[in-house]
């Protein structure tokens, strides 16, 4: 769990209050995160390409007027975080998740 808090420290989401695993991820590990700034979903990615494609796609969809959860960039402005060859992305949690 300490590693998870280390990863979350790279995102501008405020103070982390609670983290719990979410079931249902077919190809990735998924966590529900509650922080002082809101509710988030943190999940692992297959590779860098997946992180870049998902970010570009979500940006494009949001610009078209459809609403999808925005992928939160790290404090360094990256759309994903890399930790020992594990690629991780963070986005706001929709109310029904």
Backbone as a chain_set.jsonl record, in Angstrom:
{"seq": "XXXXXXXXXXXXXXXXXXXXXXXXXXXXXXXXXXXXXXXXXXXXXXXXXXXXXXXXXXXXXXXXXXXXXXXXXXXXXXXXXXXXXXXXXXXXXXXXX", "coords": {"N": [[0.834, -1.197, 0.0], [2.056, 1.19, 0.631], [3.586, 1.746, -1.665], [1.587, 2.439, -3.435], [0.624, 4.848, -2.34], [2.896, 6.324, -2.756], [2.893, 6.481, -5.559], [0.515, 7.924, -5.937], [1.243, 10.364, -4.847], [2.397, 11.675, -6.909], [0.427, 12.899, -8.337], [-1.761, 15.74, -8.686], [-3.896, 15.699, -6.592], [-4.617, 16.347, -4.053], [-4.745, 15.579, -0.509], [-4.49, 12.167, 0.145], [-7.051, 10.167, 1.298], [-8.305, 7.679, 1.388], [-7.92, 4.441, -0.033], [-8.924, 1.822, -2.132], [-9.124, -1.434, -3.628], [-10.719, -1.955, -6.808], [-12.975, -4.194, -8.235], [-13.259, -5.977, -11.353], [-11.589, -5.081, -13.372], [-10.401, -6.071, -16.41], [-7.924, -6.196, -17.744], [-6.221, -4.693, -16.254], [-4.994, -3.411, -13.087], [-7.059, -1.885, -10.762], [-7.9, 0.925, -8.768], [-9.953, 2.573, -6.366], [-9.849, 5.839, -5.31], [-9.999, 8.129, -2.703], [-9.701, 11.475, -2.044], [-8.746, 14.646, -0.569], [-9.544, 16.34, -2.534], [-11.443, 15.077, -4.089], [-12.963, 12.179, -5.728], [-11.348, 9.425, -7.285], [-10.097, 7.34, -9.962], [-7.568, 5.071, -10.173], [-5.431, 3.364, -12.28], [-3.587, 0.629, -13.703], [-1.659, 0.48, -16.732], [-1.127, -1.073, -19.954], [1.1, -0.348, -21.52], [3.336, 2.344, -22.604], [2.297, 3.335, -25.008], [-0.478, 2.783, -24.803], [-1.136, 4.568, -22.744], [-0.586, 7.056, -23.968], [-2.335, 7.005, -26.194], [-4.899, 6.74, -24.983], [-5.004, 9.144, -23.556], [-4.874, 11.092, -25.611], [-7.178, 10.402, -27.047], [-9.215, 10.832, -25.11], [-8.961, 13.6, -24.741], [-9.624, 14.515, -27.317], [-12.291, 13.601, -27.557], [-13.524, 15.038, -25.471], [-13.205, 17.66, -26.446], [-14.943, 17.593, -28.543], [-17.366, 17.894, -27.433], [-18.636, 15.826, -26.148], [-18.758, 14.201, -22.986], [-16.265, 12.83, -21.146], [-14.425, 11.245, -18.508], [-11.745, 13.277, -17.522], [-8.327, 12.654, -18.011], [-6.047, 12.856, -15.482], [-3.151, 14.708, -15.364], [0.22, 14.099, -14.266], [2.135, 15.769, -11.686], [4.283, 16.607, -13.077], [3.315, 17.022, -15.562], [2.798, 14.861, -17.228], [0.791, 12.361, -18.886], [0.598, 9.939, -17.724], [2.097, 7.827, -15.187], [5.208, 6.303, -14.631], [6.399, 3.457, -13.044], [8.774, 1.306, -12.282], [8.467, -0.14, -14.749], [5.709, -0.295, -14.753], [2.857, 1.205, -15.859], [0.825, 3.909, -15.102], [-2.341, 5.466, -14.771], [-4.555, 8.195, -13.936], [-7.829, 9.248, -13.197], [-10.849, 11.249, -12.732], [-13.427, 9.891, -10.687], [-16.468, 8.617, -11.773], [-19.781, 9.134, -10.538], [-21.315, 6.737, -10.437], [-19.507, 4.655, -10.296]], "CA": [[0.0, 0.0, 0.0], [2.96, 2.344, 0.631], [3.926, 2.032, -3.057], [0.425, 3.111, -4.026], [0.627, 6.225, -1.858], [4.01, 6.951, -3.456], [2.417, 6.787, -6.911], [-0.501, 8.98, -5.842], [1.919, 11.627, -4.517], [2.776, 12.296, -8.18], [-0.757, 13.511, -8.942], [-2.272, 16.891, -7.932], [-5.26, 15.339, -6.172], [-4.791, 16.661, -2.642], [-4.354, 14.575, 0.479], [-5.178, 10.888, -0.042], [-7.756, 9.772, 2.517], [-8.7, 6.271, 1.355], [-7.665, 3.717, -1.283], [-9.389, 0.437, -2.095], [-9.159, -2.056, -4.96], [-12.005, -2.124, -7.483], [-13.029, -5.414, -9.038], [-13.812, -5.818, -12.689], [-10.594, -4.735, -14.38], [-10.023, -7.26, -17.168], [-6.513, -6.203, -18.135], [-5.43, -3.803, -15.411], [-5.301, -3.31, -11.667], [-7.812, -0.635, -10.624], [-8.149, 1.343, -7.395], [-10.783, 3.733, -6.061], [-9.079, 6.718, -4.436], [-10.708, 9.28, -2.164], [-8.743, 12.462, -1.547], [-9.351, 15.911, -0.13], [-10.007, 17.049, -3.727], [-12.484, 14.338, -4.79], [-12.88, 10.729, -5.899], [-10.528, 9.158, -8.462], [-9.798, 5.964, -10.342], [-6.169, 4.885, -10.528], [-5.308, 2.025, -12.862], [-2.367, 0.323, -14.433], [-1.78, 0.427, -18.182], [-0.32, -2.103, -20.602], [2.368, 0.21, -21.971], [3.339, 3.778, -22.871], [1.4, 3.615, -26.129], [-1.844, 2.822, -24.296], [-1.278, 5.819, -22.007], [-0.632, 8.178, -24.907], [-3.553, 6.91, -27.008], [-6.064, 7.039, -24.142], [-5.009, 10.571, -23.244], [-5.225, 11.817, -26.843], [-8.574, 10.105, -27.347], [-10.102, 11.511, -24.163], [-8.889, 15.026, -25.06], [-10.379, 14.714, -28.554], [-13.72, 13.404, -27.27], [-13.986, 16.172, -24.663], [-13.269, 18.85, -27.303], [-16.085, 17.456, -29.445], [-18.586, 18.185, -26.693], [-19.015, 14.679, -25.312], [-18.083, 14.298, -21.692], [-15.619, 11.629, -20.606], [-13.542, 11.68, -17.427], [-10.452, 13.814, -17.937], [-7.175, 11.989, -17.418], [-5.298, 13.814, -14.691], [-1.709, 14.64, -15.596], [1.051, 14.123, -13.07], [2.652, 17.085, -11.345], [5.278, 16.939, -14.102], [2.621, 17.253, -16.816], [2.685, 13.633, -18.026], [-0.552, 11.772, -18.808], [0.699, 8.698, -16.951], [3.262, 7.723, -14.323], [5.903, 5.033, -14.827], [7.09, 2.979, -11.855], [9.313, -0.043, -12.495], [7.805, -0.698, -15.933], [4.252, -0.299, -14.601], [2.348, 2.48, -16.335], [-0.344, 4.168, -14.275], [-3.096, 6.67, -15.119], [-5.516, 8.601, -12.914], [-8.915, 10.089, -13.701], [-11.93, 11.403, -11.778], [-14.359, 8.766, -10.591], [-17.878, 8.953, -12.005], [-20.576, 8.822, -9.358], [-21.844, 5.373, -10.422], [-18.429, 3.652, -10.276]], "C": [[0.873, 1.253, 0.0], [3.348, 2.749, -0.784], [2.818, 2.815, -3.739], [0.375, 4.577, -3.606], [1.779, 7.003, -2.493], [3.635, 7.347, -4.868], [1.454, 7.969, -6.858], [0.11, 10.341, -5.506], [2.353, 12.368, -5.779], [1.62, 13.007, -8.871], [-1.274, 14.657, -8.071], [-3.716, 16.665, -7.482], [-5.51, 15.626, -4.7], [-4.322, 15.528, -1.752], [-5.174, 13.302, 0.277], [-5.752, 10.44, 1.299], [-8.053, 8.279, 2.567], [-8.404, 5.687, -0.024], [-8.201, 2.304, -1.118], [-9.409, -0.135, -3.508], [-10.585, -2.107, -5.495], [-11.937, -3.407, -8.296], [-13.523, -5.086, -10.437], [-12.828, -5.413, -13.748], [-10.134, -5.991, -15.109], [-8.538, -7.334, -17.46], [-5.641, -5.317, -17.255], [-5.867, -3.897, -13.957], [-5.915, -1.933, -11.462], [-8.062, -0.35, -9.145], [-9.088, 2.535, -7.363], [-9.99, 4.554, -5.042], [-9.976, 7.87, -4.001], [-9.654, 10.217, -1.59], [-9.495, 13.706, -1.09], [-9.92, 16.703, -1.307], [-11.082, 16.292, -4.513], [-12.25, 12.836, -4.821], [-12.212, 10.454, -7.248], [-10.457, 7.671, -8.747], [-8.345, 5.943, -10.783], [-6.048, 3.488, -11.109], [-4.009, 1.87, -13.61], [-2.682, 0.254, -15.928], [-0.859, -0.651, -18.729], [1.063, -1.569, -20.965], [2.236, 1.712, -22.213], [2.346, 4.134, -23.968], [-0.05, 3.698, -25.66], [-2.094, 4.139, -23.551], [-1.414, 7.014, -22.928], [-1.919, 8.181, -25.73], [-4.787, 7.278, -26.181], [-6.146, 8.525, -23.828], [-5.456, 11.38, -24.459], [-6.699, 11.628, -27.181], [-9.519, 10.835, -26.4], [-10.106, 13.017, -24.402], [-9.736, 15.346, -26.293], [-11.886, 14.606, -28.299], [-14.266, 14.581, -26.463], [-14.102, 17.445, -25.495], [-14.464, 18.806, -28.247], [-17.414, 17.715, -28.739], [-19.097, 17.028, -25.858], [-18.227, 14.778, -24.009], [-17.566, 12.92, -21.286], [-14.708, 12.103, -19.483], [-12.184, 12.124, -17.971], [-9.336, 13.023, -17.267], [-6.334, 13.055, -16.737], [-3.805, 13.631, -14.97], [-0.969, 14.664, -14.258], [1.504, 15.549, -12.799], [3.721, 17.536, -12.336], [4.649, 17.104, -15.487], [2.496, 16.046, -17.726], [1.296, 13.033, -17.834], [-0.561, 10.423, -18.098], [1.991, 8.716, -16.164], [3.894, 6.354, -14.542], [6.65, 4.685, -13.541], [7.493, 1.537, -12.092], [8.566, -0.775, -13.605], [6.307, -0.901, -15.764], [3.78, 1.105, -14.946], [1.002, 2.737, -15.68], [-1.011, 5.474, -14.7], [-4.135, 6.947, -14.034], [-6.579, 9.468, -13.556], [-10.001, 10.204, -12.639], [-12.875, 10.206, -11.822], [-15.766, 9.273, -10.843], [-18.691, 8.476, -10.812], [-21.081, 7.395, -9.294], [-20.767, 4.3, -10.448], [-18.201, 3.185, -8.86]], "O": [[0.482, 2.274, -0.566], [3.435, 3.939, -1.09], [3.073, 3.734, -4.517], [0.111, 5.451, -4.432], [1.657, 8.202, -2.742], [4.008, 8.424, -5.333], [1.571, 8.906, -7.648], [-0.465, 11.371, -5.856], [2.645, 13.563, -5.725], [1.825, 13.656, -9.897], [-1.232, 14.562, -6.845], [-4.635, 17.348, -7.932], [-6.523, 15.187, -4.154], [-3.596, 14.634, -2.187], [-6.403, 13.35, 0.242], [-5.039, 10.346, 2.298], [-8.056, 7.676, 3.64], [-8.607, 6.341, -1.046], [-7.967, 1.659, -0.096], [-9.676, 0.583, -4.472], [-11.539, -2.279, -4.736], [-10.94, -3.667, -8.97], [-14.132, -4.041, -10.665], [-13.179, -5.394, -14.928], [-9.543, -6.88, -14.497], [-7.952, -8.416, -17.429], [-4.439, -5.206, -17.493], [-6.95, -4.389, -13.639], [-5.372, -0.93, -11.925], [-8.39, -1.25, -8.371], [-9.027, 3.406, -8.232], [-9.52, 4.023, -4.035], [-10.631, 8.506, -4.827], [-8.828, 9.822, -0.767], [-10.716, 13.797, -1.213], [-10.695, 17.637, -1.104], [-11.586, 16.812, -5.508], [-11.455, 12.294, -4.053], [-12.469, 11.15, -8.23], [-10.727, 6.845, -7.874], [-7.941, 6.707, -11.661], [-6.511, 2.524, -10.5], [-3.415, 2.837, -14.085], [-3.819, 0.004, -16.329], [0.073, -1.088, -18.054], [2.072, -2.24, -20.75], [1.158, 2.283, -22.046], [1.632, 5.131, -23.861], [-0.779, 4.597, -26.08], [-3.149, 4.752, -23.714], [-2.253, 7.886, -22.704], [-2.524, 9.232, -25.939], [-5.629, 8.05, -26.64], [-7.232, 9.104, -23.831], [-6.317, 12.252, -24.345], [-7.385, 12.579, -27.556], [-10.52, 11.399, -26.841], [-11.153, 13.653, -24.277], [-10.476, 16.33, -26.307], [-12.661, 15.434, -28.779], [-15.36, 15.068, -26.747], [-15.017, 18.237, -25.269], [-14.944, 19.845, -28.701], [-18.465, 17.75, -29.38], [-19.909, 17.227, -24.954], [-17.153, 15.377, -23.963], [-18.336, 11.976, -21.107], [-14.259, 13.249, -19.5], [-11.564, 11.429, -18.776], [-9.405, 12.754, -16.068], [-5.956, 14.047, -17.361], [-3.268, 12.533, -14.827], [-1.47, 15.181, -13.26], [1.269, 16.44, -13.615], [4.025, 18.726, -12.421], [5.359, 17.302, -16.473], [2.121, 16.193, -18.89], [0.692, 13.169, -16.771], [-1.623, 9.835, -17.895], [2.881, 9.522, -16.436], [3.185, 5.352, -14.627], [7.422, 5.486, -13.015], [6.645, 0.644, -12.102], [8.092, -1.895, -13.414], [5.693, -1.613, -16.558], [4.263, 2.083, -14.376], [0.128, 1.87, -15.702], [-0.333, 6.468, -14.959], [-4.542, 6.042, -13.306], [-6.265, 10.334, -14.373], [-10.081, 9.364, -11.743], [-13.083, 9.596, -12.871], [-16.212, 10.233, -10.215], [-18.314, 7.509, -10.151], [-21.265, 6.87, -8.196], [-21.093, 3.124, -10.611], [-17.338, 2.341, -8.62]]}, "num_chains": 1, "name": "protein.A"}
